Amino acid sequence: MEQPSLNRTEQLQEQLKIVKAESPWRIAIRRFAKNRLALIGLIILFIMAIICAFGPLFSPYELNQTNIKDKNLAPNAQYWLGTDKLGRDVLLRVMLAGRISLTVGLVATAISVVIGATLGAVAGFYRRFADTIIMRIADIFLALPTLPILITLGAILSDLKIEPSKRIYFLMLIIGILGWVGLARLVRSQILTLREQEFMQATEALGLRDSRKIFRHLLPNTVPIIIVSATLGVAGAILTESALSFLGLGVVPPTPSWGNMINAANNLIDFRKRPWIWIPPGVCILVTVTAINLIGDGLRDALDPKMKSR
């Protein structure tokens, strides 16, 4: 008489296990939490963001406050990272430059994600003519030498004498427009696979519009790839902005960025005798990009559906 009740109990336990089964996102978070390098990168990036966002609020100096009698001072108790040739506090400028560089990286990546994900989804869903046109455009963008184009566009912005505050927006837009191709190809390949699965046959039977199929059913299933690509794209955008600013074609003074702060040491005397001018922004670029790449690698491993649970 007890055997049926035991079987019933076992069945209920099995059902509870199924109900309590971990969601894919929870499994991904658990995998990410086990990746020590990724966690270190996340902590470093969080600290950098907090310092850049709130650090300037506690500084006793202003962005463009100059003090010629204190110019080119080495780090000391008053100026923790020294001063530049105009007597401006290097620490304050590094923190404010971090705001600019991180903002450019995030916004430029957001633009490339929107363009790349949309075009990739359209190409993968409609195939044939739309796919051919979009992929040939992508091939053209891939064939273009990105850095020379950015340098040319930066020179054009300089000739047009666009204000430094507005120039940042053009810079983010240009970097974003030129960076969508890789993500578009990844999303397209995923959509080509997803559109043949059973849930898409159900959407056909329900008579849903194409836009609903793409944006409500297909694109959400490509979120893991988009997250990984976007994370790594932020690092690339920061490096691109820094390179252009170093060349004087990106963010221009008096607006600080890590790139144009390194460019301040553009002569041998400053390079050799005043390392506090260019080493702090250089270290910030190195640490930030490394942290973002560690996070990207951790997300890639955590969101990979083929990876077994550890």
C-alpha positions in Angstrom: 0.0 0.0 0.0 2.9 2.3 0.6 4.5 1.8 -2.8 2.0 4.0 -4.8 2.3 6.9 -2.4 6.1 6.7 -2.7 5.9 6.7 -6.5 3.6 9.7 -6.3 6.0 11.5 -4.0 8.9 10.9 -6.4 6.8 12.2 -9.3 6.0 15.4 -7.4 9.7 15.8 -6.6 10.7 15.4 -10.2 8.1 18.0 -11.2 9.4 20.4 -8.6 12.9 19.9 -10.0 11.6 20.8 -13.5 9.9 23.9 -12.2 12.9 24.9 -10.3 15.2 24.3 -13.3 17.6 27.2 -13.9 16.9 29.6 -16.6 19.5 30.2 -19.3 20.3 33.6 -18.0 20.7 32.3 -14.4 23.1 29.6 -15.7 25.0 32.3 -17.7 25.3 34.5 -14.5 26.6 31.5 -12.5 29.2 30.7 -15.2 30.3 34.3 -15.4 30.6 34.5 -11.6 33.0 31.5 -11.7 35.3 33.4 -14.1 37.7 35.2 -11.9 39.4 37.2 -14.6 36.0 38.5 -15.8 35.0 39.4 -12.3 38.3 41.3 -11.8 37.6 43.1 -15.1 34.1 44.0 -14.0 35.3 45.3 -10.6 38.1 47.4 -12.3 35.7 48.9 -14.8 33.2 49.7 -12.1 35.8 51.5 -10.0 37.0 53.4 -13.1 33.5 54.5 -13.9 32.7 55.6 -10.3 36.0 57.6 -10.1 35.4 59.3 -13.5 31.7 60.0 -12.7 32.0 61.3 -9.2 35.7 62.1 -8.6 35.6 65.6 -10.3 32.9 66.6 -7.8 35.3 66.4 -5.0 38.2 68.2 -6.7 39.0 71.8 -5.6 40.0 72.8 -9.1 38.0 73.6 -12.2 38.4 72.0 -15.7 40.1 75.0 -17.4 41.5 76.6 -14.3 45.1 77.6 -15.1 47.9 78.6 -12.7 51.1 79.5 -14.6 53.2 79.6 -11.5 52.3 76.0 -10.8 52.9 74.7 -14.3 54.7 71.4 -15.0 54.8 70.5 -11.3 55.6 66.9 -10.4 53.1 64.9 -8.3 52.9 66.3 -4.8 50.6 66.7 -1.8 48.6 69.5 -3.5 48.5 68.0 -7.0 48.4 64.2 -6.7 49.3 63.7 -10.4 51.1 66.9 -11.0 50.2 69.7 -13.4 50.5 70.3 -17.1 52.1 73.2 -19.0 49.2 75.5 -18.2 49.2 74.6 -14.5 46.0 72.5 -14.7 45.5 69.6 -12.4 46.3 66.4 -14.2 44.2 64.2 -11.9 41.0 66.3 -12.5 41.6 66.2 -16.3 42.2 62.4 -16.3 38.9 61.9 -14.5 37.0 64.2 -16.8 38.7 62.7 -19.8 37.5 59.3 -18.6 33.9 60.6 -18.8 34.5 61.6 -22.4 36.3 58.4 -23.5 33.8 56.1 -21.8 30.8 58.0 -23.2 32.2 58.0 -26.7 32.8 54.2 -26.4 29.3 53.4 -25.1 27.4 55.7 -27.5 29.4 54.7 -30.6 28.9 51.0 -29.7 25.1 51.6 -29.1 24.8 53.1 -32.6 26.7 50.3 -34.2 24.6 47.7 -32.3 21.3 49.3 -33.5 22.4 49.5 -37.1 24.2 46.1 -37.1 21.4 44.1 -35.3 18.7 45.6 -37.5 20.4 45.1 -40.8 21.6 41.7 -39.8 18.1 40.6 -38.8 16.5 42.0 -42.0 19.1 40.2 -44.1 18.7 36.9 -42.4 14.9 37.0 -42.3 14.2 38.1 -45.9 17.2 36.5 -47.5 17.5 36.7 -51.3 17.5 40.3 -52.6 17.6 42.1 -49.2 20.3 39.8 -48.0 22.4 40.3 -51.1 22.1 44.1 -51.0 22.9 44.4 -47.2 25.8 41.9 -47.4 27.4 43.7 -50.4 27.1 47.0 -48.5 28.8 45.2 -45.6 31.6 44.0 -47.9 32.2 47.5 -49.1 32.5 48.7 -45.5 34.9 45.9 -44.7 37.0 46.8 -47.7 37.3 50.4 -46.6 40.4 51.3 -44.6 38.8 52.4 -41.4 41.6 54.5 -39.9 42.4 56.5 -43.0 38.7 57.3 -43.4 38.4 58.3 -39.8 41.5 60.5 -40.2 40.0 62.1 -43.3 36.7 62.8 -41.6 38.5 64.2 -38.6 40.4 66.6 -40.8 37.1 67.6 -42.5 35.6 68.3 -39.1 38.7 70.4 -38.2 38.4 72.4 -41.5 34.7 73.1 -40.8 35.8 74.5 -37.4 33.1 72.6 -35.5 32.9 73.5 -31.8 34.7 70.9 -29.5 31.5 70.3 -27.6 29.6 69.4 -30.8 32.5 67.6 -32.4 32.2 64.8 -29.8 28.7 63.9 -31.2 30.0 63.7 -34.8 32.9 61.5 -33.6 30.5 59.1 -31.8 28.3 58.9 -34.9 31.2 58.3 -37.3 32.7 55.5 -35.2 29.3 53.9 -34.7 28.4 54.0 -38.4 31.7 52.4 -39.4 31.5 49.7 -36.8 28.3 47.8 -37.5 29.5 45.2 -40.0 30.8 42.5 -37.8 27.7 42.4 -35.6 25.4 42.4 -38.7 27.1 39.3 -40.0 26.8 37.5 -36.6 23.1 38.4 -36.2 22.4 37.3 -39.8 23.9 33.9 -39.4 21.9 33.4 -36.2 18.6 34.5 -37.8 19.2 32.2 -40.7 19.2 29.3 -38.3 16.4 30.5 -36.0 13.9 31.2 -38.8 13.8 27.4 -39.6 12.9 26.4 -36.1 9.4 25.3 -34.9 8.5 28.5 -33.0 8.8 30.4 -36.3 6.4 28.0 -37.9 4.0 28.9 -35.1 4.3 32.6 -35.9 3.5 31.8 -39.5 0.4 30.0 -38.5 -0.7 32.9 -36.2 -0.3 35.3 -39.2 2.1 37.7 -37.3 3.6 40.7 -39.1 7.2 40.4 -40.3 8.2 43.2 -38.0 6.8 41.4 -35.0 8.5 38.2 -36.0 11.9 39.9 -36.3 11.8 42.2 -33.2 9.7 40.1 -30.8 10.8 36.6 -31.7 14.1 36.5 -33.6 16.2 39.3 -32.3 15.6 38.5 -28.6 17.2 35.1 -29.3 20.4 36.8 -30.6 20.8 38.9 -27.4 23.8 36.8 -26.1 25.8 37.4 -29.3 24.8 41.1 -29.3 25.9 41.5 -25.7 29.3 39.9 -26.3 29.9 41.9 -29.5 28.9 45.2 -27.9 31.1 44.7 -24.9 34.2 44.1 -27.0 33.0 46.9 -29.3 33.2 49.4 -26.5 36.9 48.7 -26.0 37.5 49.1 -29.8 35.6 52.4 -29.8 37.7 53.8 -26.9 40.9 52.8 -28.6 39.7 54.4 -31.9 38.7 57.6 -30.1 42.0 57.7 -28.3 44.0 57.2 -31.5 42.1 60.0 -33.3 42.4 62.4 -30.3 46.1 61.6 -30.1 46.4 62.6 -33.7 44.5 65.8 -33.0 41.5 64.7 -35.1 39.1 63.4 -32.4 38.2 65.2 -29.2 40.1 68.5 -29.2 41.3 70.7 -26.4 40.1 72.3 -24.1 37.8 69.3 -23.8 40.0 66.5 -22.3 40.1 62.9 -23.5 42.7 60.3 -22.7 44.0 60.4 -26.3 44.6 64.2 -26.5 46.1 64.2 -23.0 48.8 61.8 -24.2 49.2 64.1 -27.2 50.2 66.8 -24.8 53.6 65.1 -24.4 54.4 65.6 -28.1 57.9 66.7 -27.6 61.0 64.9 -26.3 61.4 67.1 -23.2 57.8 66.4 -21.9 58.2 62.8 -22.9 61.4 62.2 -20.9 61.2 64.8 -18.1 57.5 65.0 -17.4 56.0 61.5 -17.5 53.2 62.4 -15.2 51.6 64.3 -18.1 51.1 61.3 -20.4 51.5 58.1 -18.2 48.2 58.5 -16.2 45.9 58.7 -19.3 47.9 56.0 -21.0 47.5 53.7 -18.0 43.8 54.5 -17.9 43.4 53.4 -21.5 45.4 50.2 -20.9 43.5 49.3 -17.7 40.0 50.1 -19.1 40.4 48.3 -22.4 41.9 45.3 -20.7 39.1 45.2 -18.2 36.4 45.4 -20.9 38.1 42.7 -22.9 38.2 40.4 -19.8 34.5 41.1 -19.3 33.8 40.4 -23.0 35.7 37.1 -22.9 33.8 36.1 -19.7 30.4 36.9 -21.2 31.3 35.0 -24.4 32.1 31.9 -22.3 29.1 32.3 -20.0 26.6 32.8 -22.8 27.9 30.1 -25.1 25.1 27.5 -25.2 27.5 24.7 -26.2 29.6 25.1 -23.1 28.8 22.5 -20.4 27.8 23.7 -16.9 30.8 23.6 -14.6 
